[in-house]
Structure formats: C-alpha cells, structure tokens
Amino acid sequence: MKHRRRYNTQLTKKKNNRLQNNSPYETSSKNSTKFWRYFFLLIILAAGIYYIIEYMPADKYMVDENYTEEVTEEESPAQQEKSIAYPIEEKQPVTPPINRVLQLEVLNGCGTQGVAKIFSSKLKHYKYDVVSSGNYLKKGKTYWKVLKTKIIDNTGNYENAKKLAEIIGIKTAYIESKIMASPIADITIIIGKDYRDLAIIKKK
C-alpha cells in the first residue's frame, strides 16, 4: 500500500510540473517574443523600402516609355571611303604622244657608186632619220650581187616596214623581220640591182 501511495504521489507531482510548465503565463510570454521578432523585421523591411524610394535616383530603376534609342548602322569600308572628302584633282591637259622619227640604215648591195647617198637624201624628204649608210656585207665581205631591193625590220613593227615599202615601191614579200636586241637602226634597207625601177628613184 505504501508503495502505491508513493507511486501515485510521484505521478501527481509530474502532472503538476507539466501543468506549471504549460501554464498560460509561459505560453503568452513565448507568443509575445515571437510577435516582437516579427515586428522588428517588418520595421527593418519598411525602413529599407523607404530608403530605396526616397534616396535612390529614379532614373536607375524607372523606364521612360517615350525614350527611343537611336540605332546607328556601322558603315562598311566602302561607305566610309565614300564619306571621306578627297581634294579635287585638277585635270592636267593631255599632251599627244610624240611620234619618234624612225631611224634607217641604207646599204648598197648592187655595186652602183653613190646609190646609198641618193636613197638617203630622198628618204629624208619623207621625215626618216638615216643614221647609217654604206656597203652591204655578207659574211664580213662586201656583197654587190643583191638582185631585189629588200627591207629588214629590226624591231618587230611590221606596219612601219610596210609603210616604208610603199614609199620605196617594193612588194611586202621583200620585207624580212630580224628582231635584234640593240640594232643600229629600226629598219635596214638593202639596195638591189632593181633600184632604177623603184618608185622612190623615178619620183623627182
């Protein structure tokens, strides 16, 4: 019996302790602590919002609906070159090219004395420059057995040789081309035994 009473007494004390621990005063104090915590948090949050609205510049977080950004397209190199103002160059008067006088070499291949000088003087009337005249040499020796007068083009300009052939009075078949690196003259004339029948000799 004594043991049961002691056990009941202990249970009663534990219940009383629980009731004391869960007393309405203790619960209310806990609730008030939570309330003040939330209250201070709200105050801090409200202070932060007020600071942002009051002191932060408006242009950092406000968008102007009427603002339109001007977009500029990047110019290509060709457009940039067009936009550069270059000085206007004055047009220089165009001078016609100077026609160089053809240089001729006249060689006697027929053996008639003084025929090379006659040809040279007549060709000068046609504005040719006779830079050399003399006897025709073949293999280093004088050769006077040329039958037909012929022209040798030393520079590869067939039109000049053709024009000279018309003046002398020979056919184009008697025009030879022997291009030389540094010729004495542009064209060489070898006078043959037919010189008396040529137009340049007949013409006075």
BELPE-V108698 format. One record per backbone hydrogen bond with DSSP energy under -1.0 kcal/mol. CO is the residue of the C=O (numbers start at 1). NH is the residue of the N-H. E is the energy in kcal/mol with one decimal. If there is no record, write none. Layout:
# BELPE-V108698
<<CO:NH:E> <CO:NH:E>>
This chain:
# BELPE-V108698
<<1:5:-2.2> <2:6:-2.5> <3:7:-2.4> <4:8:-2.5> <5:9:-2.6> <6:10:-2.3> <7:11:-2.0> <8:12:-2.3> <9:13:-1.9> <10:14:-2.2> <11:15:-2.2> <12:16:-2.2> <13:17:-2.5> <14:18:-2.3> <15:19:-2.7> <16:20:-2.6> <17:21:-3.0> <18:22:-2.3> <20:23:-1.3> <23:27:-2.0> <24:28:-2.1> <25:29:-1.8> <26:30:-1.9> <27:31:-2.2> <28:32:-2.3> <29:33:-1.7> <30:34:-1.9> <31:35:-2.1> <32:36:-2.1> <33:37:-1.8> <34:38:-2.2> <35:39:-2.4> <36:40:-2.5> <37:41:-2.0> <38:42:-2.4> <39:43:-2.2> <40:44:-2.4> <41:45:-2.5> <42:46:-2.8> <43:47:-2.3> <44:48:-2.2> <45:49:-2.2> <46:50:-2.3> <47:51:-2.2> <48:52:-2.1> <49:53:-2.3> <50:54:-2.5> <51:55:-2.7> <52:56:-1.1> <57:60:-1.1> <58:62:-1.5> <64:67:-1.2> <76:80:-2.6> <77:81:-2.0> <78:82:-1.7> <79:83:-2.0> <102:129:-2.7> <103:186:-1.2> <103:187:-1.7> <104:131:-2.0> <104:132:-1.2> <105:189:-3.5> <106:134:-1.7> <107:191:-2.9> <108:136:-2.8> <109:146:-2.4> <112:115:-1.4> <114:118:-1.6> <115:119:-2.2> <116:120:-2.1> <117:121:-2.3> <118:122:-2.0> <119:123:-2.4> <120:124:-1.5> <123:128:-1.5> <124:127:-1.5> <129:104:-3.0> <132:106:-2.7> <134:108:-3.0> <136:143:-3.0> <138:141:-1.3> <141:138:-3.7> <146:193:-1.7> <150:190:-2.5> <151:176:-3.2> <152:188:-2.5> <153:178:-2.5> <154:180:-2.2> <157:161:-1.5> <158:162:-2.7> <159:163:-2.1> <160:164:-1.9> <161:165:-2.0> <162:166:-1.7> <163:167:-1.6> <164:168:-2.4> <165:169:-2.6> <165:170:-2.2> <168:200:-1.8> <171:174:-1.8> <172:175:-1.5> <174:151:-2.5> <176:153:-3.8> <186:154:-2.4> <187:105:-2.2> <188:152:-3.0> <189:107:-3.2> <190:150:-2.0> <191:109:-1.5> <192:195:-1.3> <194:197:-1.7> <195:198:-1.2> <198:202:-2.0> <199:203:-2.1>>
